[in-house]
Amino acid sequence: MTRSDPAAALNGIATGHICDSCNRRIQHGDKAGMYVTWYDAGGWTPRRTWCLNCAPEEVDPGTEGTDEAILTGVFFDHRMVFVKVIHRSPPVAQ
C-alpha cells in the first residue's frame, strides 16, 4: 500500500504553539518540529509539536509496524507551513 508523503499531507495543518518538551512558546515565524504517525482510518496524524531546539532529528526508537516521521516547518498563524520530512521510519514488511 502506498501512503501519501507526510510533508505534503500535513503542510498547513493546525497545531499548538507550546513545545511538548520544554513548554516554550513557539512564536509566529519560528521553525518547529513535529512527530507524526500514520493511521489507516485517519491518515497522517500529528502527535507531538516541538520548538526547533527540542525537535529530534530522527524517530528513535521506531515503533514496530508503524509508519512514523519527524517533520520540520515554519509555525505561521497556528499552522505548520513549508513542511519537510527530516526522518521517516516506515513499517517493516512482514
Phi, psi and omega per residue, in radians:
M1 nan 2.296 3.114
T2 -1.636 2.293 3.122
R3 -1.849 2.677 3.104
S4 -1.156 2.749 3.063
D5 -1.168 2.206 -3.096
P6 -1.075 -0.601 -3.138
A7 -1.142 -0.771 3.131
A8 -1.177 -0.689 -3.104
A9 -1.193 -0.557 -3.028
L10 -1.859 0.017 3.086
N11 -1.078 2.090 -3.138
G12 1.663 0.054 -3.115
I13 -1.237 2.454 3.085
A14 -1.217 2.495 3.125
T15 -2.618 2.866 3.101
G16 -1.249 2.960 -3.077
H17 -2.029 0.260 3.110
I18 -2.064 2.269 3.124
C19 -1.088 2.296 -3.139
D20 -1.254 -0.194 3.118
S21 -1.768 -0.953 -3.021
C22 -1.820 -0.064 -3.130
N23 1.142 0.276 3.076
R24 -1.272 2.500 3.088
R25 -1.262 2.311 3.065
I26 -1.613 2.074 -3.044
Q27 -1.534 2.721 3.042
H28 -0.914 2.157 3.132
G29 1.652 -0.170 3.097
D30 -1.269 2.593 2.958
K31 -1.376 2.532 -3.108
A32 -2.528 2.858 3.105
G33 -2.034 2.800 -3.115
M34 -2.578 2.402 3.018
Y35 -1.776 2.269 -3.104
V36 -2.311 2.657 3.079
T37 -2.286 2.737 3.121
W38 -1.677 2.303 3.011
Y39 -2.139 2.300 -3.123
D40 -1.001 -0.633 -3.101
A41 -1.358 -0.490 -3.025
G42 -2.203 -0.039 -3.124
G43 1.353 -2.662 -3.129
W44 -1.232 2.247 -3.048
T45 -2.244 2.148 3.069
P46 -1.146 2.368 3.123
R47 -2.030 -0.621 -3.117
R48 -2.456 2.554 3.011
T49 -2.224 2.346 -3.110
W50 -2.273 2.699 2.887
C51 -1.173 2.847 -3.071
L52 -1.127 -0.522 3.115
N53 -1.137 -0.559 -3.080
C54 -1.669 -0.278 -3.063
A55 -1.157 2.224 3.086
P56 -1.243 2.791 3.136
E57 -1.585 -0.258 3.110
E58 -2.653 2.819 3.037
V59 -1.349 1.964 -3.081
D60 -2.644 2.003 -0.038
P61 -1.448 2.708 3.072
G62 -1.292 2.736 3.105
T63 -1.654 2.151 -3.078
E64 -0.990 2.242 3.095
G65 1.413 0.107 -3.079
T66 -2.039 2.385 3.020
D67 -1.562 2.061 -3.093
E68 -2.455 2.771 -3.069
A69 -2.648 2.718 2.962
I70 -1.877 2.224 -3.136
L71 -2.073 2.724 2.928
T72 -2.234 2.759 3.120
G73 -2.987 -2.969 3.121
V74 -1.919 2.277 3.096
F75 -1.381 2.041 -3.070
F76 -2.478 2.044 3.093
D77 0.957 0.795 3.124
H78 1.074 0.522 3.088
R79 -2.399 2.704 3.026
M80 -1.661 2.152 3.129
V81 -2.205 2.889 -3.077
F82 0.941 0.783 -3.045
V83 -1.341 2.420 3.027
K84 -2.437 2.674 3.134
V85 -1.451 2.188 3.060
I86 -1.591 -0.733 3.122
H87 -2.677 2.452 3.090
R88 -2.279 2.369 3.133
S89 -2.071 1.550 -3.109
P90 -1.288 2.756 3.120
P91 -1.164 2.607 3.101
V92 -1.489 2.267 3.106
A93 -1.144 2.382 -3.115
Q94 -1.846 nan nan
